[in-house]
Amino acid sequence: QVQLVESGGGLVQPGGSLRLSCAASGRILYINAMGWYRQAPGKERELVAAISRGGTPSHADSVKGRFTISRDNAKNTVYLQMNSLKPEDTAVYYCNGRFTAATTYASLEVWGQGTLVTVSS
């Protein structure tokens, strides 16, 4: 079983910064990809950023130049550095991971519990 634990959300003023963290734990053979999604009230969940097994990042157009996804392979942790935050960035942010499980070699997709980011003055 694999679990994702997120941290780092909160209230920030427009123009401010936050860093989200997502740590994976469990019987993991490979981390194939990890990413961050967000869901604002009344809207569908959308992909914000992702990082491949090889470390190649990608970002949604709406956050390019402001958000940066990165990962620490030694800690099985992915980060989302969010700068120049705007009120429209307010949402619940979810970590997503795609793994190959140890021993069973099963492909797993796991979601974190979500962390609320509120951008408001």
PyMOL commands that set and color helices and strands:
alter all, ss='L'
color gray80, all
select helices_A, chain A and resi 73-75+87-89
alter helices_A, ss='H'
color red, helices_A
select strands_A, chain A and resi 2-7+10-12+18-26+28-39+46-52+57-59+67-72+77-82+91-101+107-111+115-119
alter strands_A, ss='S'
color yellow, strands_A
deselect
rebuild
show_as cartoon
